[in-house]
Amino acid sequence: MFRQISIHNKLALALTGAALLAFAVAGAALVLFGNFTLEHRARQIMAPYAQLVSVGAEAAVAFEDSIRAREILHTLRVNPHILEAEIVLSNGRLLAGYGSGADATFRIHPLKADGVYLTDNAAELMQTLEAGAHLRMVMSLEELNRQTQIILLVFAAGEFVLLVATALGLRAVLQRAIVHPIAKLAETVEQVRTLADYQQRVPAVGADDVARLGQSFNAMMAAIQEREDELRRVTRFQFTILDNAAYGIISTTPEGIVTSFNPAAERLLGYTADEVVGKVTPACWHDPQEIGRRALQLSEELGVTVSPGFDVFTARARHNQPDENRWTFVRKDGTTVPVLLSVTALRGESGQITGFLGLTYDLTERQRAEEDIRQLNQELEQRVADRTAELQAANKELETFAYSVSHDLRAPLRHIDGFLGLLKSRLAAELDAESRRYMTNISASALRMATLIDDLLSFSRTGRDEMRKAQVDLGALVRDVIRETAPETPGRVIAWRIAQLPAVAADRAMLRVVLVNLISNALKFTRTRTQTEIEIGCLPDHETETVVFVRDNGVGFDMEYVDKLFGVFERLHRADEFEGTGIGLANVRRVIDRHGGRTWAEGKPDGGATFYFSLPHSLGE
Amino acid sequence: MRMRLMPWIGLFGLVLVCCRPCFAVGEEMPHANPSMVKAAYLRNFARYVTWPAHAFADDRAPWYICILGSDLFDEVLEQTLKGRTEQGRPFEVFRAPTLDQLPPCQIVFVGYQNAAKRRAALVELKHKPVLTVGDAPEFLQEGGIIQFQVGDHVDMSVNLDQARSVSLMIQTKMLEVTREVVENGALRRRR
């Protein structure tokens, strides 16, 4: 109960208590002092009388003169409080007695040592006189006690007035120094609490504890106001962001109840913030079937059971995993809208989840654009495929045409050559030299045309024959081809430098065509050299393919025309310099292309040439 | 502050003194043995009377108490004085029927019943520093210094003139218990 009393009343109580306590202690001390000093005071009064009697009665005692002794005792009547007195001789005989009252009786009292003896209401003094006699004197304490009581009463009244005055004065001082400032402080705190008005201040003048309390309160209020202003600024800033963001921003409690819903979300979903905040969970505008599918998918992914409800949106966020997914929102009017939704957990200072924040963006436009791009790509691919098919058909037709033409041309050509032979044998004698030369030229041309046609046919076959890939020992194949070409180079000095060559995955017959062509070319274009050097090797360290080169020290070529090298019937030299149809390198390129490799060449006029081809490591077609 | 009040209590008590009727009651019991009282009186005289220095042989000389006349004190006197001293001097008692049989005494009890014999003895001692004591009623007129009688009360009378003439000083205290005093030739009754 004492806790409910105001500080003012507590102080008043404490002061009153202290005053009463002081009063009681002082009163008790006074009473005790009075009692302790009673004997002393009684002695102070009685001793002079006893002394007077002692001196005056000396002779009376000596001569045992009871009359004189009585006279002397009789002088004690000046003090009415002396009740009785008697002188007893050493032999125990009563010499004289005195009594102040009519009822005084005398009897022999037991002999006591000198001193003052206090009884209830009287003090008895014993004093030894001359010659072993004793004086006994009894004084009433009534008067002394009455004096003590009067003094106690006077003291009590004075003390009471003094204490009351002190208590009232102290109370006034405390009121001004403590109670009023604290009451003011309490009132101000209450106002601050109820009105949230942080501009309130209390007067705090001085340097005592209460003033320091007030000053600290004011400083605290200033700090709170500053913090409040800063908070307002931040809040305004955040509201501006929320109100103007293109993203729909929705926050919820950990259980899913919506706590904020920004204007972009209102536009996106058709609900107003008032309709959803504090009332529903985001599951309200989701497709339940989609939520169900997503719950199953998440349960598999995370290895925990995710119920098909609000948990679906927060399961990953709860595990601190990024969660960004496409969803279909069902607007208030029932229409659907595709959105991108990312969910983040809001965490308190100790890491506990205080809510979730969802950022959502309307994907309608983006999906439409993506659909457009996809459609365009599809169309483009279709068009490319169509055009490729057309080209392939035309190419095929062309090749078929070229093959059939070549094939069909061979029979008339053979007829021409055959009949020219017959004509030559029949007319040999009649023809002049000129005519015979003409006929020889005709025959040579026909032969050359036949060669061209054969080459064309072989080139065509290279493109059409079925390819059978296998592991081919490149080194063995090279040595085989060199041995085969040896009869073509009688008497020539040729320095072969052949490196260690790997096995490759290729069609053996086709690869042979490639090597024959490249080695024949090397031999052909080094014919003018007295010392022929031909090097065949591999470029080192190619992970995905094997690169083989054939280098010679022949006439070389101008890199300006390197693009023409691998074309059909393209020739960089005249036929009278170096024979050939110009189909060899075209065959090389076609074979390597079909193997998925590449062909290229380096060279310079009169500086030799190097031809490269690559073959992929894999055996795949 | 409160302590300072205390003396007031005593003052207050004194101020409140007032007169009230008082009664004093005397002792009526008779003395057991008159000889014992007389013996005590003789000893008291040694205390309350001052002798000139030449009355003693020296500083240590004892009191000579002399009894003149018929045997009056039996052995009570000796018993009373035995072992006691007064002013540093012990007591010695002498008894004799005549003065010439006695040494020079400080106190002489003249116990003669015969008035003529008393007067003769007193005349002889008249100029000596001797305290003469007797119980005859005319003892003072005869030249004695102290006369006392033991009855229900002890009545004592003192002849100051005779005491002064022989340089004996009788203390005032003793006069307080004296019934009659002869001074300057006149008998003054004190009570």
Boltz contact constraints between the chains, C-beta under 6 A:
constraints:
  - contact:
      token1: [A, 30]
      token2: [B, 2]
      max_distance: 6.0
  - contact:
      token1: [A, 44]
      token2: [B, 10]
      max_distance: 6.0
  - contact:
      token1: [A, 58]
      token2: [B, 173]
      max_distance: 6.0
  - contact:
      token1: [A, 59]
      token2: [B, 173]
      max_distance: 6.0
  - contact:
      token1: [A, 59]
      token2: [B, 174]
      max_distance: 6.0
  - contact:
      token1: [A, 59]
      token2: [B, 176]
      max_distance: 6.0
  - contact:
      token1: [A, 59]
      token2: [B, 177]
      max_distance: 6.0
  - contact:
      token1: [A, 60]
      token2: [B, 177]
      max_distance: 6.0
  - contact:
      token1: [A, 62]
      token2: [B, 44]
      max_distance: 6.0
  - contact:
      token1: [A, 63]
      token2: [B, 44]
      max_distance: 6.0
  - contact:
      token1: [A, 63]
      token2: [B, 177]
      max_distance: 6.0
  - contact:
      token1: [A, 65]
      token2: [B, 177]
      max_distance: 6.0
  - contact:
      token1: [A, 66]
      token2: [B, 26]
      max_distance: 6.0
  - contact:
      token1: [A, 66]
      token2: [B, 27]
      max_distance: 6.0
  - contact:
      token1: [A, 68]
      token2: [B, 176]
      max_distance: 6.0
  - contact:
      token1: [A, 68]
      token2: [B, 177]
      max_distance: 6.0
  - contact:
      token1: [A, 70]
      token2: [B, 24]
      max_distance: 6.0
  - contact:
      token1: [A, 70]
      token2: [B, 26]
      max_distance: 6.0
  - contact:
      token1: [A, 74]
      token2: [B, 24]
      max_distance: 6.0
  - contact:
      token1: [A, 77]
      token2: [B, 22]
      max_distance: 6.0
  - contact:
      token1: [A, 79]
      token2: [B, 17]
      max_distance: 6.0
  - contact:
      token1: [A, 80]
      token2: [B, 18]
      max_distance: 6.0
  - contact:
      token1: [A, 80]
      token2: [B, 20]
      max_distance: 6.0
  - contact:
      token1: [A, 94]
      token2: [B, 27]
      max_distance: 6.0
  - contact:
      token1: [A, 97]
      token2: [B, 25]
      max_distance: 6.0
  - contact:
      token1: [A, 98]
      token2: [B, 24]
      max_distance: 6.0
  - contact:
      token1: [A, 99]
      token2: [B, 23]
      max_distance: 6.0
  - contact:
      token1: [A, 100]
      token2: [B, 22]
      max_distance: 6.0
  - contact:
      token1: [A, 143]
      token2: [B, 13]
      max_distance: 6.0
  - contact:
      token1: [A, 147]
      token2: [B, 9]
      max_distance: 6.0
  - contact:
      token1: [A, 147]
      token2: [B, 12]
      max_distance: 6.0
  - contact:
      token1: [A, 151]
      token2: [B, 5]
      max_distance: 6.0
